[in-house]
Amino acid sequence: MATLKQIRQRIRTAKNIQQITRAMKLVAAARLKRATDRVLQARPYSDKLRGFMQSLAAAGELPPHPLLQRPESIERYTLILVTAERGLCGSYNTNLIRKASEFLASQEGEPTLITVGRKGTQFFSKRGYDIVHSHTLPTSGARISDAVEIAQIARRMFEEGETDAIFVCYSKFHSAIRQVPQVVQLLPIEPPQQAGDASSVDFAFEPDAATLLDTLLPRYFLSLVWQALLEATASEHGSRMSAMTSATDNAGKMIQTLTLKANRERQAGITKEILEVVGGAEALKA
């Protein structure tokens, strides 16, 4: 049985942990607010660009473009995995790594990886996967320069024939307590499916269609990568805030339990000393 001194030491340790987790929760909450605002601000642009791609797809046969070229079979493919730089964010990294592992196991062809975040790099590098590029993100979240660098590397690999397809695995942000890992194909670009009537529409392009695609498709590809990084950043901060909230509450419960146990041990010690004094006094009277 633990002594009173040991119980008090455990209480001090639990209080120190509670202070750390409470501070991490507040930091994550502040970062989550900024990350959520960035996601909500970027979604209208992404949705508008996707809508433009839908209308462009209605034009029928488009001129050939490197980002639209579909291979007969996928022999080599690349997965961009977006994880966190550190832990203490609940099951966020575990769910992403599990999703990526399931995709790699089910997909035919030779895989290569582009890892964003130290956790994904550590996991797959120890298991012998070919990581062609590893990218780190600041603790505050992804920047547009990060998306540009990743998009340039992936696009170069695809256009030079080093890979037949590009996929991204990231966690889509819904709320602070709900983040859903998913795998999305980035390259070759497939125009979004139209709802309703899918009949071809005659468009007049100004400038020509080839010039329009040269401008639009790289921008569309970059927007997909950027949106994935923003969603992942918000998901990470939301998961960390939830995890630190639970840790803070659990530390408080532990402190209450240990405090009650310490009071009982102290009362038992006082009672024992009183009994010894009374017993000694009775012995002297006898």
Secondary structure, DSSP 8 states (H G I E B T S, - for coil): ---HHHHHHHHHHHHHHHHHHHHHHHHHHHHHHHHHHHHHHHHHHHHHHHHHHHHHHTT-S----GGG---SS-SEEEEEEE--SS--STTHHHHHHHHHHHHHHHS-SEEEEEEESHHHHHHHHTTT--EEEEE---TT---HHHHHHHHHHHHHHHHTTS-SEEEEEEEEEEETTEEEEEEEEEES------SS---------SS-HHHHHHHHHHHHHHHHHHHHHHHHHHHHHHHHHHHHHHHHHHHHHHHHHHHHHHHHHHHHHHHHHHHHHHHHHHHHH-
